[in-house]
């Protein structure tokens, strides 16, 4: 029979969140969620893929017209993402 070593799920999650690599990945997922929220469902359907890598948000788009339009708003979108996250997570947005 197992020992009486039960842990509260909340305690386990708190311990995991202290892991810097896991916390960074969670922040990256939060940044992607904010990106999706900012561009909305109508534009999201043109996003083929989005990922965070070394502080950069890479977004692959199926529409060159949308890529051109968003290129003018990159700095504004970056600022909005970082503001919502409360820290500078996104250094640059790279549209492909």
Backbone as CSV, one residue per row, in Angstrom:
resi,resn,N_x,N_y,N_z,CA_x,CA_y,CA_z,C_x,C_y,C_z
1,UNK,0.827,-1.175,0.000,0.000,0.000,0.000,0.879,1.248,0.000
2,UNK,0.409,2.276,-0.598,1.163,3.538,-0.660,1.214,4.208,0.700
3,UNK,2.289,5.000,0.864,2.412,5.777,2.088,1.398,6.905,2.105
4,UNK,1.288,7.559,3.191,0.307,8.633,3.345,0.915,9.960,2.901
5,UNK,1.475,10.000,1.689,2.151,11.186,1.170,1.266,11.865,0.123
6,UNK,0.157,12.402,0.563,-0.757,13.069,-0.367,-0.410,14.544,-0.440
7,UNK,-0.473,15.073,-1.650,-0.189,16.486,-1.874,-1.420,17.147,-2.456
8,UNK,-1.647,18.343,-2.038,-2.725,19.149,-2.582,-2.354,19.526,-4.015
9,UNK,-3.312,19.463,-4.928,-3.056,19.804,-6.328,-2.526,21.230,-6.435
10,UNK,-3.058,22.135,-5.664,-2.593,23.522,-5.676,-1.126,23.634,-5.297
11,UNK,-0.701,22.842,-4.311,0.711,22.850,-3.901,1.610,22.340,-5.023
12,UNK,1.153,21.312,-5.701,1.935,20.751,-6.805,2.064,21.770,-7.928
13,UNK,0.975,22.438,-8.268,1.005,23.447,-9.330,1.933,24.594,-8.949
14,UNK,1.878,25.040,-7.702,2.765,26.121,-7.252,4.236,25.709,-7.371
15,UNK,4.537,24.474,-7.022,5.916,23.989,-7.148,6.341,23.957,-8.612
16,UNK,5.447,23.502,-9.485,5.766,23.463,-10.914,5.988,24.859,-11.475
17,UNK,5.194,25.822,-11.045,5.296,27.185,-11.560,6.593,27.861,-11.131
18,UNK,7.240,27.347,-10.103,8.526,27.908,-9.687,9.648,27.485,-10.629
19,UNK,9.378,26.486,-11.459,10.346,26.053,-12.461,10.412,27.135,-13.534
20,UNK,11.576,27.781,-13.715,11.672,28.902,-14.658,11.323,28.536,-16.099
21,UNK,11.685,27.342,-16.530,11.384,26.944,-17.909,9.883,26.785,-18.113
22,UNK,9.218,26.197,-17.147,7.772,26.020,-17.257,7.063,27.367,-17.194
23,UNK,7.521,28.236,-16.309,6.916,29.568,-16.197,7.083,30.342,-17.503
24,UNK,8.241,30.204,-18.147,8.481,30.885,-19.423,7.540,30.355,-20.504
25,UNK,7.355,29.046,-20.539,6.441,28.449,-21.523,5.006,28.918,-21.286
26,UNK,4.615,29.018,-20.031,3.264,29.501,-19.715,3.102,30.950,-20.172
27,UNK,4.129,31.762,-19.973,4.094,33.155,-20.439,3.982,33.218,-21.960
28,UNK,4.691,32.331,-22.642,4.620,32.301,-24.106,3.216,31.933,-24.572
29,UNK,2.596,30.967,-23.901,1.219,30.597,-24.245,0.265,31.752,-23.982
30,UNK,0.493,32.474,-22.895,-0.331,33.651,-22.602,-0.182,34.700,-23.698
31,UNK,1.040,34.898,-24.184,1.278,35.874,-25.255,0.535,35.473,-26.523
32,UNK,0.536,34.184,-26.841,-0.193,33.706,-28.018,-1.697,33.898,-27.852
33,UNK,-2.196,33.676,-26.643,-3.623,33.899,-26.379,-3.996,35.365,-26.558
34,UNK,-3.147,36.262,-26.072,-3.413,37.697,-26.216,-3.375,38.085,-27.692
35,UNK,-2.428,37.541,-28.449,-2.352,37.796,-29.894,-3.681,37.424,-30.561
36,UNK,-4.179,36.223,-30.258,-5.442,35.765,-30.847,-6.592,36.689,-30.462
37,UNK,-6.592,37.110,-29.225,-7.635,38.015,-28.741,-7.576,39.358,-29.477
38,UNK,-6.380,39.879,-29.690,-6.224,41.185,-30.334,-6.646,41.179,-31.800
39,UNK,-6.291,40.124,-32.522,-6.626,40.137,-33.948,-8.046,39.653,-34.217
40,UNK,-8.635,38.935,-33.287,-10.021,38.513,-33.430,-10.193,37.293,-34.328
41,UNK,-11.402,36.740,-34.290,-11.704,35.513,-35.027,-11.659,35.701,-36.539
42,UNK,-12.094,36.859,-37.018,-12.129,37.087,-38.465,-10.739,37.039,-39.086
43,UNK,-9.753,37.610,-38.412,-8.388,37.595,-38.945,-7.644,36.316,-38.575
44,UNK,-8.041,35.698,-37.470,-7.375,34.482,-37.005,-7.475,33.361,-38.042
45,UNK,-8.523,33.367,-38.857,-8.667,32.297,-39.854,-7.589,32.371,-40.945
46,UNK,-6.880,33.492,-41.038,-5.787,33.629,-42.004,-4.426,33.284,-41.399
47,UNK,-4.411,32.980,-40.112,-3.167,32.606,-39.434,-2.946,31.108,-39.622
48,UNK,-1.853,30.770,-40.296,-1.508,29.370,-40.537,-0.798,28.796,-39.310
49,UNK,-0.010,29.615,-38.648,0.706,29.184,-37.457,1.264,30.374,-36.709
50,UNK,1.369,30.215,-35.396,1.958,31.261,-34.556,2.731,30.579,-33.439
51,UNK,3.930,31.100,-33.168,4.732,30.536,-32.080,5.644,31.612,-31.511
52,UNK,6.033,31.396,-30.276,6.998,32.257,-29.600,8.329,31.525,-29.581
53,UNK,9.405,32.262,-29.891,10.745,31.691,-29.823,11.723,32.799,-29.474
54,UNK,12.378,32.640,-28.343,13.384,33.597,-27.865,12.866,35.036,-27.855
55,UNK,11.651,35.210,-27.378,11.090,36.552,-27.235,10.469,37.124,-28.488
56,UNK,10.531,36.385,-29.577,9.933,36.850,-30.826,8.650,36.080,-31.102
57,UNK,7.643,36.786,-31.581,6.379,36.171,-31.964,6.396,35.995,-33.478
58,UNK,6.440,34.749,-33.914,6.440,34.426,-35.341,5.016,34.077,-35.751
59,UNK,4.513,34.761,-36.785,3.154,34.524,-37.256,3.207,34.257,-38.754
60,UNK,2.712,33.100,-39.148,2.646,32.755,-40.573,1.213,32.985,-41.036
61,UNK,1.070,33.778,-42.098,-0.248,34.160,-42.603,-0.462,33.615,-44.009
62,UNK,-1.716,33.306,-44.326,-2.046,32.819,-45.669,-2.414,33.958,-46.614
63,UNK,-2.493,35.171,-46.094,-2.888,36.323,-46.907,-1.774,37.370,-46.922
64,UNK,-1.254,37.643,-48.107,-0.208,38.663,-48.224,-0.770,40.058,-47.949
65,UNK,-2.036,40.262,-48.264,-2.676,41.556,-48.001,-2.747,41.797,-46.495
66,UNK,-3.156,40.781,-45.748,-3.224,40.905,-44.291,-1.828,41.071,-43.699
67,UNK,-0.857,40.340,-44.230,0.528,40.467,-43.747,1.013,41.905,-43.915
68,UNK,0.712,42.493,-45.056,1.100,43.879,-45.316,0.392,44.833,-44.350
69,UNK,-0.888,44.618,-44.143,-1.674,45.471,-43.245,-1.156,45.376,-41.807
70,UNK,-0.893,44.153,-41.355,-0.411,43.962,-39.983,1.011,44.475,-39.797
71,UNK,1.790,44.508,-40.869,3.167,44.992,-40.747,3.199,46.453,-40.303
72,UNK,2.166,47.213,-40.660,2.088,48.609,-40.231,1.715,48.741,-38.757
73,UNK,1.129,47.682,-38.193,0.642,47.735,-36.812,1.473,46.881,-35.858
74,UNK,2.618,46.373,-36.320,3.409,45.456,-35.495,3.804,46.056,-34.149
75,UNK,4.316,47.269,-34.160,4.777,47.857,-32.894,3.602,48.115,-31.955
76,UNK,2.481,48.534,-32.507,1.286,48.760,-31.689,0.790,47.443,-31.085
77,UNK,0.750,46.388,-31.888,0.316,45.080,-31.399,1.272,44.550,-30.336
78,UNK,2.567,44.725,-30.558,3.573,44.282,-29.586,3.363,44.980,-28.246
79,UNK,3.150,46.289,-28.295,2.924,47.056,-27.067,1.661,46.593,-26.352
80,UNK,0.606,46.327,-27.103,-0.650,45.881,-26.499,-0.498,44.512,-25.845
81,UNK,0.221,43.611,-26.498,0.446,42.282,-25.922,1.224,42.413,-24.619
82,UNK,2.321,43.152,-24.652,3.153,43.313,-23.457,2.398,44.015,-22.338
83,UNK,1.572,44.980,-22.697,0.793,45.697,-21.688,-0.202,44.753,-21.010
84,UNK,-0.876,43.920,-21.797,-1.841,42.979,-21.217,-1.157,41.938,-20.342
85,UNK,0.066,41.561,-20.711,0.799,40.571,-19.925,1.460,41.189,-18.699
86,UNK,1.630,42.503,-18.710,2.250,43.179,-17.583,3.765,43.091,-17.564
87,UNK,4.350,42.647,-18.661,5.809,42.591,-18.783,6.162,42.486,-20.254
88,UNK,7.431,42.733,-20.556,7.854,42.695,-21.951,8.199,41.263,-22.347
89,UNK,7.197,40.558,-22.824,7.368,39.179,-23.287,7.765,39.148,-24.750
90,UNK,7.132,40.014,-25.554,7.343,40.017,-27.000,8.308,41.143,-27.354
91,UNK,9.461,40.773,-27.882,10.447,41.767,-28.313,10.164,42.232,-29.732
92,UNK,9.695,41.300,-30.564,9.429,41.626,-31.962,8.366,40.677,-32.509
93,UNK,7.557,41.180,-33.439,6.594,40.350,-34.159,7.131,40.170,-35.575
94,UNK,7.260,38.924,-35.983,7.784,38.608,-37.308,6.670,37.940,-38.104
95,UNK,6.271,38.595,-39.195,5.185,38.098,-40.039,5.773,37.395,-41.252
96,UNK,5.252,36.222,-41.546,5.727,35.445,-42.703,4.558,35.072,-43.576
